[in-house]
Amino acid sequence: MFIGLLLRGLIILIFISGSVVISNFITRVVAFLVPYPAISEILLWSGTVFISAAMLMGISYYYVYQGFGAQADIIRRRPQKGNKVVLTFDDGPSAIYTPQILKTLKDKGVKATFFLVGKHVEKYPELAARITAEGHEVGNHTYGHITVPNTPSPQLTAQIMRANLVIFQHTGTYPPYLRPPRGLYDMRMRRIAMLLGQELVLWSLSAQDWHPRATAAGVVKRVVEKAVPGDIILFHDSGSLLATEGSNRGPTVDALGPIIDGLRARGLEISTLEEFLVSVDQHKKAN
């Protein structure tokens, strides 16, 4: 465990130190061109911090949406011969928002995939059972919505297996999918998913409904305009930036109906993740 933590710490340190070195070099060049020493000094330090932060954010964004190297075991999106997209909801269930989302999905005749947090399933077992009873799929989002890279291996394994057990206990369904909270995974999680027979599923389009200033109109505009065939779209029916639940998901609830209508108006078909992956396999065989 100690060696694993040390290695992860070294990797983080390399990323941070590398970004600082590069950004410091850039700001030194800019500062050299500025004729005023006082302004040059301010640029040197503030520019280093700003550029380092921007580089780290860019690396994190690329890591979540693209990954590094060949990662055929991670599903982010799939090329589609047809026009299918998938709606997924993270962090639930929620006593406030999940019932409203389920009602909209039922009214619109749409099936979705819910990545459930184990402790929320224990807290709201009737909602977890309702999700599968109404024909939706469920996935594992860990037991306590942990940050995977910072979690020791024994705890990581326990988090995933405990969530699987809780979800199966209250829904009667073994979750075929696993999604890391915040999209932060590592090789250990990939191995665990393979050993447990679960697909590691991320997303290709985020509704960004998690943002504190998200609005229903903004969420609708982003999803309807950006969605293309093969997208796995991320929403949230619970969660919080600093806790596992508590944020306002009202914009998600209000946006869902117009999003479904908007996607259909563009000729896109909303399917479950299982149907989506089967259609991809059939497309590959046909070619």
N, C-alpha and C positions, 0 to 999 in steps of 0.2 A: 504493500500500500504506500509506504514512504517513498519507494523508488518511483512509483507511478505519479505521485503528487509532485516529486522533484522534477520529473521529465516534463510534466504539463506546465510547471512553473517556468522551466527553462525555455519552453516554446513561446510562452507569453512574453517572457523577457526579451527574447530574440526579436519578436514582432515589434515590441515597444521601442527597444534600442535602435533597431533598424530604421523605424519611422522617424525617430528623433534625429539620427545621423543625417538622413536624406533631407529632412525638412530644415535642419540647421544649415546644411550646405546651400540650399535654395535661398534661405533668408540672408545668409552672408553675402551671396552674390547680389541680391536686391539692395541690401544695406550698403554695400560698397559703391553702388551707383548713385545713392542718395548723398547729396553734398553737405547735409547738415548732420553733424555727429550725434546730437541728442535724438533726432528722429531715427537715425540709423540704429542706435542702441535699443530704442523702443521696438523697432521692426525686428531686430535680431531675436529678442525674447518672445514677444507676442506672436510673431510670425512662425517661430519654431513650434510653439504650443498649438497654434491654430492648424497649421499644416499637418502636424503629427496626428491630431485628433481627426482631421478629415481623412487622412490615409488609413487610420485604424477603422474608421466607420466604413470606408470604401471596401477594405479587406473583409470586414464582417458581412457586409451586404453581399459581396461576391460569394463568400463562403456559404451563406444560407441559400442563395438562389442558383448558384452554379456548382459549388464545391471545387475541390482541388484534385485534379487527376481523374482517372476513369472511375466512375462510381455507378456501375450498372445496377447495383443493389439498392440504390436510393431512387425513389420515384418522385420527381418534381412536376413533370408534365409528360405527355406522350403525343407524338405525331398522330394525327387522326385522318383516316381516309374520309370519315364522315364529319360530323359537326358536334360531337359531344363535349360537354364541360361538366365539371363536378363541383358541387357546393359542399364545403366542409366547415364545421364549427368546432372551435377549440375551447377548452377550459371549463366546460359545464359538467354536470347540469346545474342550472340556476333556478331557484324557486320562482324568481320574478320573470326572467326573460325566456327561458327554454319553453315554457308552455305557450307563450305568444308566438315564438318561432315555429313550434310544432303546428299550431293552428294555421298559420299562414301557409306552411308547406302542404298541409292537408287540403286547405281551400284551393290551392293552386295545382294539386295533384303532382307534387314534386317529392322525390326521395333524396335524402342527403346523408352525409357521413359525419358522425359526431365523435370527436376525440375527447374522451372523458377523463377527468382527473379522479383518481380512485377515492380520495377523501370526500369529494363531492358526491360520488355515487353512494358512499356510505351515509352521507347526510341527507340525500334526496333519493332513496332507492326506488320510490314509486315513479319518479321521473325517468330514471335510467330504464326501468322496465317499460315505461310508455314509449320511449324512443324506439326500441326494437319491436314492440307490439304494433306500432304504426308503420312498420316496414323499413325503417331507416337502419343504416349500418352503424356499428360502433368501433372505435379504435382506442388504443391505450395511449394516454398522455402523461404517464407516470402517476404514482400515487399522490405525491405532494407538490407537483409542478416544480420540480427541481431544476437547477442549472446543471446539465449533464457533465460538461468538462470539469467542473469543480467538485464533483461527487466521487468519493472513494468507490472503488470497484464493488466491494461487498454491498454497500448501500445502494449503488446503482442497480445491481441485480435484484436486490430486495424490493426496490421501488417498482421496477417493471413487473416482477412476478406477483407482488402483492396487488397491484392494480389489475392484472389479468384475473387473479382469483376473485377480487371484489366485483369486477364487471361480470364475470361468468356467474357468480353467486346470485346477483340481482337481476340479470337479464336473461340468463340461460344461454348466452352466446359467448363463445371464446373470441376475443377481438383479433381479427386477422391482420390488423394494421397497428403500427407503432409510430408515433410522431413525437419527436423531442420538443419540449417546451422552448419557445423562442427560436426554434430551428437550429439549436446548438447541439450538435452530436459529436461523437468521436468514434474511433475504430472499435472501442469496447461495445458501444451501443449497437454498432453494425453486426458484430459477432453475436451478441445476445439475441438480436432480432432473428438472425439466421438459425440459431440453435432452438429458438422457441417457435419457429415456423411462421414468423410475422413479416410482413412487408414494411419496410421503412419508408414512410410517405411524408414528403414535405409539401410544397406548393409552388406554383409559378406566378400567381397573381394574388396579392394581398389587398383586401378591401380597405385596409388601414383604419378599420373601425375601432381599433384599440386606442387611437390617439385621443387625448383628453378633449381636444377641440373638434373632434369629428362631428360632422352633421349628416343627416340622412341624405340631403341633396348631394353633398360631396361624395358620399359613399356610392350612391347610385351612379353618378357621373363617372367616377373612376372605373367601376366594374363594367358597366354597360359599354363604355367607349373602348376599354382596353382588352376585354376578353376576346380570345380567339379559340378556335377548335383545338382541343388538347389541353386546355388550362385546368388546373386544380386550383380553385379559388378559396381563399382563407377568410373566414369570418370568426367572430367570437360571441358566444352566448353567456359568458361569464368572464372572470379574471379581473386583474388589476395590475398596474405597473409595479406596485410594491407589495401586493398580497395576492392570494389565490382567487379572491373574489371581492366584489365591492364596487367595481366601476360601473358607470352608466352605459348599458348596452341598448338604450332606447333608440339611438340612431340606426343600429343594426336592425332592430325590429321594424322600424318605420321604413327602412330602405328595402327590406327583403322583397315585398310584393312588387314594387316598381322594378326592381332588378330582374326578377323572374320574367315579368312582362317584357322588359327591355331586351333581355337575352333572346327570348323567343321571337320577338319582332325582328331580330337580326338573323333569324334562322338557326340559332344554336339550340341544341337539345340538352336538357339537364338530366344527367343520369347518376346512378350510384357509382361508387368507386369500383365495385365488382364488375358491373356492366361495362364500364369505361375500359378496364384492363382487359376484359375478354375481347372487346371489339378491337383493341390494339393487337392482341395476339392473333386474331383472325386476319387482320390486315397484313401482319408480318408473314403469315403462312401463305396468303394469297400472292404475295410478291416474292 
